[in-house]
Amino acid sequence: MDQSGHKGVTGLAFSTAMNVLVCSGADAQIFTWKLDGWGKCKSKLLQFPDERIPVMGSNTIVQFHQDQVHFLVVHETQLSIYEAKELECVHQWVPEDSTRISQATFAYDSQMVYAWFVDGKVAIFGASYLELKCQILPASYVPPSARSNAYPHAIAAHPQKPTQFA
């Protein structure tokens, strides 16, 4: 356990516009820290809808939006957009079934969010409200001869083309 009370830091994101560092942990907590003097500003435990209990030690990842005011929170149970100053959740998306989210990222221009699921599915969301735009099923990119349930668990947005990801 570190000084913030986390049981393991799993995500960090800086906002120079807000002059804060957002820190997320395996205990599903989010903290904001002032960059001047490193004082803790606020902290919040993620809200878990539908009484879903996360697996202990689940990664919580954070990434700032291009506006440097909002940030994306990725947890196996949800995608959320938070406002950094008040540490308030402004939008949230939860899978309808028990599918777990592996990783997600903003597109280059922060207009979309690309999410990868542990079952190999990919989803593309509009970043403004986390509205689901489309899904890509594993059958569309895994050859029929491949019978493995092992899928990559990472996703990255192209650094210059907002509609491309790997």
C-alpha positions as CSV (number, residue, x, y, z in Angstrom):
1,M,0.0,0.0,0.0
2,D,1.4,3.4,-0.9
3,Q,1.0,6.8,0.8
4,S,-2.3,7.5,-1.0
5,G,-3.9,4.4,0.4
6,H,-3.8,2.6,-3.0
7,K,-3.1,-1.1,-3.1
8,G,-1.2,-0.6,-6.3
9,V,-1.1,2.2,-8.8
10,T,-2.4,1.0,-12.2
11,G,-2.8,4.3,-14.1
12,L,-1.4,7.8,-14.2
13,A,-2.4,10.8,-16.3
14,F,-1.2,14.5,-16.2
15,S,-3.2,17.5,-17.2
16,T,-1.1,20.6,-17.7
17,A,-4.2,22.7,-18.2
18,M,-5.7,21.7,-14.8
19,N,-2.2,21.4,-13.2
20,V,-3.1,17.9,-11.7
21,L,-2.1,14.3,-11.8
22,V,-4.8,11.7,-11.8
23,C,-3.9,8.4,-10.2
24,S,-5.9,5.2,-10.3
25,G,-5.4,2.0,-8.5
26,A,-6.1,-1.7,-8.3
27,D,-8.6,-0.9,-5.5
28,A,-10.8,1.1,-8.0
29,Q,-10.0,4.4,-6.4
30,I,-9.2,7.6,-8.3
31,F,-7.1,10.4,-6.7
32,T,-6.2,13.9,-8.0
33,W,-3.0,15.5,-7.0
34,K,-1.9,19.2,-7.3
35,L,1.3,19.4,-9.3
36,D,2.4,22.4,-7.2
37,G,3.6,20.8,-4.0
38,W,2.0,17.4,-4.7
39,G,-0.9,17.8,-2.3
40,K,-3.9,15.4,-2.7
41,C,-7.0,17.2,-3.9
42,K,-9.8,14.7,-4.1
43,S,-10.4,11.0,-4.1
44,K,-13.3,8.8,-5.2
45,L,-14.1,5.1,-5.3
46,L,-15.6,4.1,-8.7
47,Q,-19.3,3.5,-8.7
48,F,-20.2,-0.1,-9.6
49,P,-23.6,-0.4,-11.2
50,D,-25.9,-3.4,-11.1
51,E,-24.1,-4.6,-7.9
52,R,-21.2,-5.9,-10.0
53,I,-18.3,-6.7,-7.8
54,P,-15.0,-6.2,-9.5
55,V,-12.2,-8.8,-9.2
56,M,-9.8,-7.7,-6.5
57,G,-6.6,-6.2,-8.1
58,S,-8.4,-5.2,-11.3
59,N,-6.5,-2.6,-13.2
60,T,-8.1,0.9,-13.4
61,I,-6.6,2.9,-16.2
62,V,-6.9,6.7,-16.8
63,Q,-6.3,8.9,-19.8
64,F,-7.0,12.6,-20.3
65,H,-9.2,13.8,-23.1
66,Q,-7.7,16.3,-25.5
67,D,-9.5,19.1,-23.6
68,Q,-7.3,18.3,-20.6
69,V,-10.4,18.8,-18.4
70,H,-12.1,15.4,-18.7
71,F,-10.5,12.0,-18.5
72,L,-11.4,8.4,-19.4
73,V,-11.5,5.7,-16.7
74,V,-11.2,2.2,-17.9
75,H,-12.1,-0.6,-15.5
76,E,-13.1,-4.2,-16.3
77,T,-16.7,-3.4,-15.4
78,Q,-17.2,0.0,-17.1
79,L,-16.0,3.0,-19.1
80,S,-16.5,6.4,-17.5
81,I,-15.7,10.0,-18.3
82,Y,-14.8,12.1,-15.3
83,E,-14.4,15.8,-14.9
84,A,-11.1,16.4,-13.2
85,K,-11.7,19.5,-11.1
86,E,-14.6,18.1,-9.1
87,L,-13.8,14.4,-9.8
88,E,-17.4,13.8,-10.9
89,C,-18.5,11.1,-13.3
90,V,-20.3,12.8,-16.2
91,H,-20.9,9.7,-18.4
92,Q,-20.7,6.0,-17.9
93,W,-21.1,2.9,-20.0
94,V,-21.5,-0.6,-18.6
95,P,-21.6,-3.8,-20.7
96,E,-25.1,-5.3,-20.8
97,D,-23.8,-8.8,-20.1
98,S,-20.9,-9.9,-17.9
99,T,-18.3,-9.2,-20.5
100,R,-15.2,-7.6,-19.0
101,I,-13.3,-4.7,-20.6
102,S,-9.6,-5.4,-21.1
103,Q,-8.4,-2.0,-22.2
104,A,-9.7,1.3,-23.9
105,T,-8.2,4.5,-25.3
106,F,-9.2,7.8,-26.7
107,A,-8.7,8.2,-30.5
108,Y,-6.0,10.7,-31.5
109,D,-8.5,13.6,-31.6
110,S,-10.5,12.4,-28.5
111,Q,-13.7,12.1,-30.5
112,M,-13.9,8.3,-30.2
113,V,-13.0,5.7,-27.6
114,Y,-11.8,2.3,-28.8
115,A,-12.4,-0.5,-26.3
116,W,-11.1,-4.1,-26.3
117,F,-12.9,-6.8,-24.4
118,V,-11.5,-10.0,-22.9
119,D,-13.7,-12.1,-25.3
120,G,-11.9,-10.5,-28.3
121,K,-14.7,-8.1,-29.2
122,V,-13.8,-4.5,-30.1
123,A,-16.2,-1.6,-29.6
124,I,-16.1,2.0,-30.9
125,F,-17.8,4.7,-28.8
126,G,-18.5,8.4,-29.4
127,A,-16.4,10.0,-26.7
128,S,-18.9,12.8,-25.8
129,Y,-21.5,10.5,-24.2
130,L,-19.9,7.1,-24.5
131,E,-22.6,6.1,-27.0
132,L,-21.8,2.7,-28.7
133,K,-21.2,3.3,-32.4
134,C,-20.2,-0.2,-33.6
135,Q,-18.8,-3.5,-32.5
136,I,-16.3,-5.7,-34.2
137,L,-16.7,-9.4,-33.4
138,P,-13.6,-11.8,-33.3
139,A,-15.0,-13.8,-36.3
140,S,-14.3,-10.8,-38.5
141,Y,-10.6,-10.8,-37.8
142,V,-9.7,-14.3,-36.6
143,P,-9.4,-16.9,-39.3
144,P,-11.9,-19.8,-39.0
145,S,-9.1,-22.3,-38.7
146,A,-7.9,-20.5,-35.5
147,R,-9.8,-22.2,-32.6
148,S,-8.0,-20.3,-29.8
149,N,-9.8,-18.2,-27.3
150,A,-6.6,-16.2,-26.7
151,Y,-7.0,-12.7,-27.9
152,P,-4.7,-9.6,-27.6
153,H,-5.4,-7.5,-24.6
154,A,-4.1,-4.2,-25.7
155,I,-5.4,-1.4,-28.0
156,A,-3.7,1.7,-29.2
157,A,-5.0,4.7,-31.3
158,H,-3.0,5.8,-34.3
159,P,-1.0,8.9,-33.3
160,Q,-2.1,11.0,-36.3
161,K,-5.2,9.4,-37.8
162,P,-8.2,9.5,-35.5
163,T,-10.1,6.7,-37.2
164,Q,-7.4,4.1,-37.0
165,F,-6.3,1.9,-34.2
166,A,-4.3,-1.3,-33.7
